[in-house]
Amino acid sequence: DDVRTRIGNDTLLEFLRDRFRRDIELYEWSKTLAVLQCEEASPFVDESPSDATSEPDSANEELPPETNATDPGVVVDFEGASLLETSQQRQIASYKNGTALILSIHITHHAGTSVCSFMSHAGPTPEFACMKPKNGNENSPWPEGLTTKYRPEGMNETQYYVGRMRPYFHFVSWEFRGYAHLQTVDWEYPDLVSMIVMRDPLERFLAGGKCGRYHENKKPPYALKGDPDPSNQDIYWLYANDPCTDNYALRVLAGDPHCVNGTRTSEACLESAKDLLRRFTFVLDQSCLADSMAAVADRLGLESGVQFESGLHHRHDDVGT
């Protein structure tokens, strides 16, 4: 067990499994929705984050022409599909016809920057981590009058957001490390392709760039860099108990901003996050992310022209909460 070896303390490991129980349940359940089951993926390639820092540049490809999502040139088989499956098929068809926007929900340390880098080679994306214009670049494209923090609610606002963004970009990302209030977005909107990467909570706990005062760039004695060892066990215990690590992904996806509460996190809180994930077009498992991205690219007819590269990061000075 790689996580057990990296943590090196069975008492701490069992504490984390208990405290993050609902988050772990959410991750394990999300595999049932994944675009690719990782046991079906190609032989193991290490996709854990590296310490490298990269800010991907957007590609300059032109957007495909807008056509109707019911174009007879795109075959969509709705027979025998559920309403949700039909919605997802229509979204994929709309993207292939040039009308749909891809929106990625990036939970911090869930490979969002690597996904952005791949997508920036398949079409135009916002210049900074696929989220916003690049600071200091007046020519960085962005829809006039639309703030980078705008989050649509309901069908009309979702339609408005996609309509404003799609002429500029084929892919955008929203990053969160706290409650995101995502249930109000019209995820079933035909011109919106949604995707999210899910990650093992224990692997995320060990990832670099830790939250709060434990980030490696913060001041000693709390700054953590590297895995637990005898010299930092006390700080790792503090980190394990800190509110910023509490059921990290579940806190972003839950329907209630106050339902995450360590070992006392309710099943209802978990179910609200499951209900949200069911509405996404694509759910990806980070443990086989390169193959999963290839599967998404195949479904959407993307030609990125580059091999997926894991372990990319960006500065986190301006992230939604």
C-alpha positions, 0 to 999 in steps of 0.5 A: 500500500503506497499510501501506508508506506508514505504516511509511515504511521498506522495510527495517523493513517487510521485517523485519516481514514476515519476523519475522511470517511465520507470523502473516501466513500465519495471517491470510491463511488465516483469510480462507478461514473468514471469515463474509464475504469482504471483497471481497464487502463494501460499498464501503470504510469506514475501520474502523481503530481511532481514539484514542477510549476507550469502555467500553460499557454492557450493554443491559438486555434480558431473555434469550429463553426457554430452549427445546430446540435441536431445536425444530421451529420452527427449521429446520436443514439437516444434509444434506450437511454435514460434522461440523464444519458440523453442529456449527456449525449446531446452535450457531446453532439453539441460540442462536436458541432461547435456550439458547446463549451467544456467547463471543468470543475477543478478541485485544488490538487485534482490535476486541473492544471494538467487538464488545462494544459492538454485542453489548451492544445485542442483549442482556445482557453483562458490564458491563466490556468484556463480560468481567467486572463493573464495578469498584465496582458491587456490583449488577453482575450475575455468577454467584455463585462463578464467578471472571472468570478461569475457563476451562473444560476439556473437555465437562463444564466447558464445559457447566458454564460455559455453564450458569452464564453463560447465565442472566445474559448472551447474550454474553461475551468473553475477552481475551488478549495471550499464550498462551491454552490454548484447545484444551481448551475444548469448542468443539463444545458445542451451546450455545456459539457461538464467534467471533473477529476476525482482523486483519492483523498489520502493521496490528496492529503499528501500532495504538495502545496498543502492548505492553510499555514501548512503550505510549503511557502509559509513560515516554520514550524508549520510549513510542510514539504515532503511526506511524514517522517519523524521530524514532522510527525507533530505538524502532520497531526496538526494538519490532519486535524485542521479544518482546511483538510476536512473531507476536502472534495466533499466540502466543494461538492456538497449541497450544504456549506455546513454539512462537512464535519469530520467523523460526524459528516452525515450520509445526507451530505455525501448523497448531495455530492453524489447527486451533483456528480451524476449530472456531469458529462464526464467524471474522471479518476485521477489514478488513470488520468492520462488514459481517461483524458484520451477517452474524453478526447475520443468521445469529443473528437478532440485532436490535442496533438500532445501527450497528456502531461501530469504534475503541472501546477499554478499559483493559488493566489486567486481561487474561488471558495 
